Amino acid sequence: MEIQELMSNWNIGNILSYKKAIEGAVNYNWIIKTTKGKYLLRKLHMGVKEKNINFEMKYLNYLKKKGFPYKIPVPLLTKENKEFIKIKKDFFWLYKFIEGKHNKNPERNELSEIALMVARFHNIIEKSSLYNGEANQKDFGRNGIINEMKWFISKISKKKNKRDRIFIKESRLLIKIFKDLNTKDYNSLKKYPIHRDLNPQNILWKNKKIIGVLDFENVGCINDAFIRDIAIIMQYFCSNKEKSFNSKKARFFIKKYQEYRKLSKKEIKILINTIIATNIEDFGYAYWLLVNTPKRAKISHLSKYSKMVQYLFKNRDKFTKELLI
């Protein structure tokens, strides 16, 4: 279906221009300019369930209603008052484009901004009755991730290329590490529909202040502990290089976060294990991208995630003690 025909479902004026957005590895987005403004059209990946989309829409509207002080992708209603449309097996929805820049290397003041944002977000969700009806995450998602990695290996042909050789070699090591992680304390934490992907691409900045948060699609798929969001933030914003975890930065982030929402000693103690788990999950996802959308992926990411896992695992007791100071 042509973009012009698709956009006729919304009352947004006449289309002036449109282009496919560069960002986005799984979903497809188009930036649309019309006589009434600038919008982002989102096509969801195959396999997404309608009930999960409904929950995401409900979730975004709830955040807006509760005064979450950052711009978020709130769905615009179609001419038939629907939040999204379905064409064959594809789902589409539209929201006002949020202007902003990405920041991969925040300074201390900016790290404080991230801590404030995510604490505010968690406080709203913790006080809500939002629950997506999906399973609670257990064991850092270990069984599902390991089974997926084993499935990938089983599909690799005997004539292995560089990508596959690296994946097989690193997978065997990461599976062994993953099985060694203690998950008891993590499993005991209460689970919520959290963001689960607060990486630099999903946080928008202007003048060193956060102005927007994107990509809430995970909220409808699983329930997880708040510490997962914090672990992902630390994975991206407190790790300078692929084999370098900045525990000083991480400790500063924890301090700032706790000015707005307290963390238990149990949560802090399992942070390093959680970061190890998020890196292993991203390792598997990096391989999936290499197979399915190679133009948007890099082979080097496999080694990057594996090296960080090994480094954190080797130093986990040391870093945990430093975070508890």
Secondary structure as GFF3:
##gff-version 3
##sequence-region A 1 325
A	DSSP	alpha_helix	3	7	.	.	.	ID=ss1
A	DSSP	beta_strand	15	20	.	.	.	ID=ss2
A	DSSP	beta_strand	28	34	.	.	.	ID=ss3
A	DSSP	beta_strand	37	43	.	.	.	ID=ss4
A	DSSP	alpha_helix	50	65	.	.	.	ID=ss5
A	DSSP	beta_strand	85	87	.	.	.	ID=ss6
A	DSSP	beta_strand	90	96	.	.	.	ID=ss7
A	DSSP	alpha_helix	108	126	.	.	.	ID=ss8
A	DSSP	three_ten_helix	139	141	.	.	.	ID=ss9
A	DSSP	alpha_helix	142	155	.	.	.	ID=ss10
A	DSSP	alpha_helix	162	179	.	.	.	ID=ss11
A	DSSP	alpha_helix	184	188	.	.	.	ID=ss12
A	DSSP	three_ten_helix	200	202	.	.	.	ID=ss13
A	DSSP	beta_strand	203	206	.	.	.	ID=ss14
A	DSSP	beta_strand	209	213	.	.	.	ID=ss15
A	DSSP	three_ten_helix	217	220	.	.	.	ID=ss16
A	DSSP	alpha_helix	226	237	.	.	.	ID=ss17
A	DSSP	alpha_helix	247	257	.	.	.	ID=ss18
A	DSSP	alpha_helix	265	269	.	.	.	ID=ss19
A	DSSP	alpha_helix	271	292	.	.	.	ID=ss20
A	DSSP	three_ten_helix	294	296	.	.	.	ID=ss21
A	DSSP	alpha_helix	300	314	.	.	.	ID=ss22
A	DSSP	alpha_helix	316	324	.	.	.	ID=ss23
###
